[in-house]
Structure formats: C-alpha cells, structure tokens
C-alpha cells in the first residue's frame, strides 16, 4: 500500500481514538437518560469531560484533515457512493464539533457547571435561560441519535469496503495491506 493509498498515521491514530471515545459517549449518554440518581451523577461526571475532549480532538482532526487530504476513493466506486461518503464524513465532523458545543450551551443555559475534573470549570457560553435549556436539551438528544445512526452507517460502509468490495478503503484507515486484484476472487 503506497503512502497515497493510506491515511497519515496521525489521522489514523485520531480516528481510532475518537471512535472509541465517541462510542463510549453514545452509550454513556444513553445510560444517563435511563439511570437513577447515583449512576446518573457518575455517568455525567464522565460524559462532560469526555465530550470536551472529543470537541478538542475534533478541531485538531479537522485542521489536520484540511492540510492532509484523504486518499482518493476507488475509481470504480459509483458517484452516488462517493458523494454519500463525503457527505457522511462532513456530517460526522459537524456532529463531533456541534454536539459538544450544544451540550456545553445546554448546561450553560440550565445554569449547570461544565466541570472537567480537578476543579477545572469551563465558563458558560450562553446566558441562563430555561426555555433555551429545554430547546438545546432536545437538540442534543436528537443530534445524538443522528450521530449514532451516522456512526452505524459509517461502520457499515467500512465493513462493506473491507469484506465485500475489498477495495482498500478500510485498509487505508487501518494501515493494513491493500488487497491485490489476484487476492480478490
């Protein structure tokens, strides 16, 4: 696999680190809305700093992506699939940045502190407002579901490329060997 056929090692590191963090966030968030008091507070204490970490890493990742383009998609891939791939990647970036910001704004509007541990507290980014809090809470919930569905579609597409098409797209993010045409039978 040539350098042009694979993502930069730093992009791969960020991708897999953030994939684990985001999957954890989605399950922690789902657990928060179904938990009783003691587990709820424990999950929130993990959710807030993890969300801010995802936000910061997403900004780093976006900056890196803009200066280090992705490898080209296979030439024989249908145009609609290429468009869907690009759209879903940009949607994932928007959600990785937008969801933590909406969560931070929601907590600010509810007059709740955003604590990151060790006494570190982020400043509010919107004024306290009960109506804004309610609106942002719903937005956060529905966008989290969109994120989960987009995440599943992304995983499904990766598996399709790796197991069915065997076209090297999955290997470009794992750093594995791109299959030769003779390997694909």
C-alpha positions as CSV (number, residue, x, y, z in Angstrom):
1,X,0.0,0.0,0.0
2,X,1.5,3.3,-1.0
3,X,1.5,6.5,1.0
4,X,-1.1,7.9,-1.3
5,X,-3.4,5.0,-0.6
6,X,-3.4,5.3,3.1
7,X,-4.2,8.0,5.7
8,X,-1.4,9.6,7.6
9,X,-0.5,7.7,10.8
10,X,-1.7,10.7,12.9
11,X,-5.1,10.8,11.2
12,X,-5.4,7.0,11.8
13,X,-4.5,7.5,15.5
14,X,-7.0,10.2,16.0
15,X,-9.7,8.3,14.0
16,X,-9.5,5.2,16.2
17,X,-9.0,7.0,19.5
18,X,-12.0,9.2,18.7
19,X,-14.1,6.2,17.5
20,X,-13.6,4.6,20.9
21,X,-14.4,7.9,22.7
22,X,-17.5,8.6,20.6
23,X,-18.9,5.1,21.0
24,X,-18.3,5.4,24.8
25,X,-20.1,8.8,24.8
26,X,-23.1,7.4,22.9
27,X,-23.5,4.6,25.4
28,X,-22.8,6.8,28.4
29,X,-25.4,9.3,27.1
30,X,-28.0,6.5,26.6
31,X,-27.2,5.3,30.1
32,X,-27.6,8.8,31.6
33,X,-31.2,9.1,30.4
34,X,-32.2,5.7,31.9
35,X,-30.2,5.8,35.1
36,X,-31.2,6.5,38.7
37,X,-29.5,9.2,40.8
38,X,-26.2,7.6,41.8
39,X,-25.3,6.1,38.4
40,X,-26.6,9.3,36.7
41,X,-24.2,11.5,38.5
42,X,-21.3,9.2,37.9
43,X,-22.1,9.0,34.1
44,X,-22.5,12.8,33.9
45,X,-19.1,13.2,35.5
46,X,-17.6,11.1,32.7
47,X,-19.8,12.5,29.9
48,X,-18.8,16.2,30.3
49,X,-15.0,16.0,30.2
50,X,-15.2,13.2,27.5
51,X,-17.4,15.5,25.4
52,X,-15.0,18.4,25.7
53,X,-12.1,16.0,24.8
54,X,-14.0,14.9,21.7
55,X,-14.6,18.5,20.8
56,X,-10.9,19.5,21.1
57,X,-9.7,16.4,19.3
58,X,-12.3,17.0,16.5
59,X,-10.9,20.5,16.0
60,X,-7.4,19.1,15.8
61,X,-8.5,16.4,13.5
62,X,-10.4,18.8,11.2
63,X,-7.4,21.0,11.0
64,X,-5.2,18.1,10.1
65,X,-7.7,16.8,7.6
66,X,-7.8,20.1,5.8
67,X,-4.0,20.1,5.5
68,X,-3.7,16.3,4.8
69,X,-6.4,15.2,2.3
70,X,-7.9,11.7,2.5
71,X,-6.7,9.2,-0.1
72,X,-8.8,9.0,-3.2
73,X,-11.8,6.7,-3.3
74,X,-11.6,3.8,-5.8
75,X,-12.1,4.9,-9.4
76,X,-14.8,2.2,-9.9
77,X,-16.9,3.3,-7.0
78,X,-20.3,4.7,-8.1
79,X,-20.6,8.5,-8.0
80,X,-23.6,8.4,-5.5
81,X,-21.5,6.3,-3.1
82,X,-18.6,8.8,-3.4
83,X,-21.0,11.7,-2.7
84,X,-22.5,9.8,0.3
85,X,-19.1,9.0,1.7
86,X,-18.0,12.7,1.5
87,X,-21.3,13.9,2.9
88,X,-21.3,11.4,5.8
89,X,-17.7,12.4,6.7
90,X,-18.5,16.1,6.8
91,X,-21.7,15.3,8.8
92,X,-19.5,13.3,11.3
93,X,-17.2,16.3,11.7
94,X,-20.1,18.7,12.2
95,X,-21.6,16.4,14.9
96,X,-18.2,15.8,16.6
97,X,-17.9,19.6,16.9
98,X,-21.5,20.6,17.2
99,X,-22.8,18.1,19.8
100,X,-20.3,19.0,22.5
101,X,-20.9,22.7,21.8
102,X,-24.7,22.2,22.1
103,X,-24.1,20.2,25.3
104,X,-22.0,22.9,26.8
105,X,-24.5,25.6,25.7
106,X,-27.3,23.5,27.2
107,X,-25.6,23.2,30.5
108,X,-24.8,26.9,30.5
109,X,-28.5,27.7,29.7
110,X,-29.5,25.5,32.6
111,X,-27.0,27.2,34.9
112,X,-25.1,24.0,35.4
113,X,-21.4,24.0,35.6
114,X,-19.2,22.2,33.0
115,X,-16.6,20.6,35.2
116,X,-13.7,18.8,33.7
117,X,-12.2,17.4,36.9
118,X,-9.6,18.7,39.2
119,X,-11.7,21.8,39.9
120,X,-11.4,22.9,36.3
121,X,-14.6,24.6,35.2
122,X,-15.5,25.9,31.8
123,X,-17.2,29.3,31.6
124,X,-20.8,29.5,30.4
125,X,-21.2,30.1,26.7
126,X,-24.8,31.3,26.7
127,X,-26.9,33.1,29.4
128,X,-29.0,31.1,31.8
129,X,-32.5,30.7,30.2
130,X,-34.9,27.8,31.0
131,X,-36.5,27.9,27.5
132,X,-33.2,27.8,25.8
133,X,-32.1,25.0,28.1
134,X,-35.2,22.9,27.1
135,X,-34.6,23.6,23.4
136,X,-30.9,22.7,23.5
137,X,-31.6,19.6,25.5
138,X,-34.0,18.3,22.8
139,X,-31.5,19.4,20.1
140,X,-28.7,17.5,21.9
141,X,-30.9,14.4,22.2
142,X,-32.0,14.3,18.5
143,X,-28.5,15.1,17.2
144,X,-27.0,12.3,19.4
145,X,-29.4,9.9,17.7
146,X,-28.4,11.3,14.3
147,X,-24.7,10.8,15.4
148,X,-25.4,7.2,16.4
149,X,-27.1,6.4,13.1
150,X,-24.4,8.1,11.1
151,X,-21.8,6.2,13.1
152,X,-23.5,2.9,12.3
153,X,-23.7,3.8,8.6
154,X,-20.0,4.7,8.7
155,X,-19.2,1.3,10.3
156,X,-21.4,-0.5,7.8
157,X,-19.7,1.2,4.9
158,X,-16.3,0.4,6.2
159,X,-17.2,-3.3,6.6
160,X,-18.7,-3.3,3.1
161,X,-15.4,-2.0,1.7
162,X,-13.4,-4.3,3.8
163,X,-15.4,-7.6,3.4
164,X,-17.3,-7.3,0.2
165,X,-15.6,-4.8,-2.2
166,X,-12.2,-5.4,-0.8
167,X,-11.0,-2.3,-2.5
168,X,-8.5,-1.0,0.1
169,X,-10.8,1.7,1.6
170,X,-10.9,0.1,5.0
171,X,-7.2,-0.7,4.8
172,X,-6.4,3.0,4.2
173,X,-7.6,3.7,7.8
174,X,-6.2,0.5,9.4
175,X,-2.8,0.8,7.8
176,X,-3.2,-2.8,6.5
177,X,-2.1,-4.1,3.2
178,X,-4.3,-3.2,0.2
179,X,-5.5,-6.5,-1.5
180,X,-4.1,-7.2,-4.9
181,X,-6.5,-7.9,-7.7
182,X,-5.3,-11.5,-7.7
183,X,-6.3,-11.8,-4.0
184,X,-9.9,-10.9,-4.8
185,X,-11.6,-13.9,-6.3
